[in-house]
Amino acid sequence: MTAHFQPQVSPEACPALVLNADFRPLSYYPLSLWSWQDTIKAVFLDRVNILSHYDRTVRSPTHEMRLPSVVSLKTYIKPVRHPAFTRFNVFLRDRFTCQYCGGRDDLTFDHVIPRSKGGTTIWENVVAACSPCNLRKADRLPDEAHMWPATKPYQPEISDLHRNGRSFPPNYLHESWMDYLYWDSELEP
């Protein structure tokens, strides 16, 4: 009989999925994860409920504890309705796709009405654009460049970003997380 030993998994490879008090992830993209140290600290400060564990145990001189894989906050955090205007959030709103050609490489953002023509850096005037399209459009209006965004730019709600984020799941999802995560059935790269 041959003995099979499970290799010891490093605690760093054991992040905890963090859910709000309503059992929904705080965010999908990036996925709301805490390091094992932050998770243990929250457990000892009685700020979370443990919903699931890893098979990995950590020890101190006085305690032994299985690492939590899913925790929920004891106090509900009201999500913000409108996300911050950031380059990343523009890309997420536009599903990491150039709004002019549909490409996904070398993304930048483009002012639909160029700043040189009075355009401002706001949700309603900025779209994801690949570098070649951005250079081709230059500082021209859409009618002048004959380039119109596929989707009219808008200020998203946090739910829009969460929905879009579910189309891009992380490379690693622990099996204990699956009951709490809802990814689109047809995933796009």
C-alpha positions, 0 to 999 in steps of 0.5 A, spaced: 500 500 500 502 506 497 501 512 502 499 519 498 501 525 502 497 532 501 502 537 500 502 542 505 498 549 502 501 555 504 496 560 508 498 565 502 494 561 497 488 561 502 484 568 501 477 568 504 471 570 500 468 576 503 461 577 503 456 583 505 451 581 511 446 579 505 451 574 503 453 577 496 460 579 495 462 586 496 465 586 489 465 582 483 471 585 479 476 585 483 473 579 487 472 581 494 478 577 497 482 578 504 488 575 506 488 569 511 491 574 516 486 579 515 480 574 515 483 571 522 484 578 525 476 579 523 474 573 526 478 574 533 475 581 533 468 578 532 466 582 525 465 576 521 461 570 521 465 564 518 461 560 512 466 555 510 473 553 511 479 550 507 482 544 509 488 548 512 490 549 519 494 555 522 497 554 529 499 559 534 502 557 541 495 558 544 490 557 538 489 552 532 484 554 527 482 552 520 483 557 515 476 560 513 474 560 506 468 564 506 466 569 511 460 574 511 460 581 515 456 582 521 454 589 519 451 590 512 455 595 508 451 599 504 454 599 497 455 606 493 450 607 488 455 610 483 462 608 482 468 612 482 470 615 475 477 611 474 480 608 467 479 601 470 471 602 471 471 605 464 474 599 461 469 595 466 463 599 464 465 598 456 467 590 458 474 591 456 472 592 449 474 598 444 468 602 443 470 603 435 472 597 433 471 591 438 478 590 439 480 588 446 488 589 446 492 596 448 486 599 451 486 607 452 480 611 453 478 616 448 474 623 449 468 622 444 468 630 444 475 632 444 478 636 450 481 641 445 473 642 443 470 643 450 469 636 452 470 634 459 473 628 462 466 625 465 462 618 464 458 621 459 464 623 454 469 618 455 469 611 452 474 605 452 478 605 445 484 601 443 490 605 441 490 605 434 483 607 434 484 613 439 490 615 434 486 615 428 480 619 431 485 624 434 482 630 436 476 630 431 469 629 433 465 623 431 462 626 425 469 628 423 472 622 424 466 617 421 467 614 428 462 613 433 462 609 439 458 602 439 455 604 446 453 611 448 457 613 454 453 613 460 455 614 468 454 606 470 451 604 477 455 599 481 450 594 479 452 595 472 459 594 474 458 588 478 454 585 472 460 586 467 465 584 472 461 577 472 463 576 465 470 576 467 471 571 473 478 570 476 483 565 474 482 561 481 475 560 484 475 555 490 469 550 490 467 553 497 466 560 494 461 557 488 454 557 492 455 565 493 458 567 486 454 568 480 458 568 473 454 569 467 453 562 463 456 564 457 463 567 459 467 571 454 475 572 454 
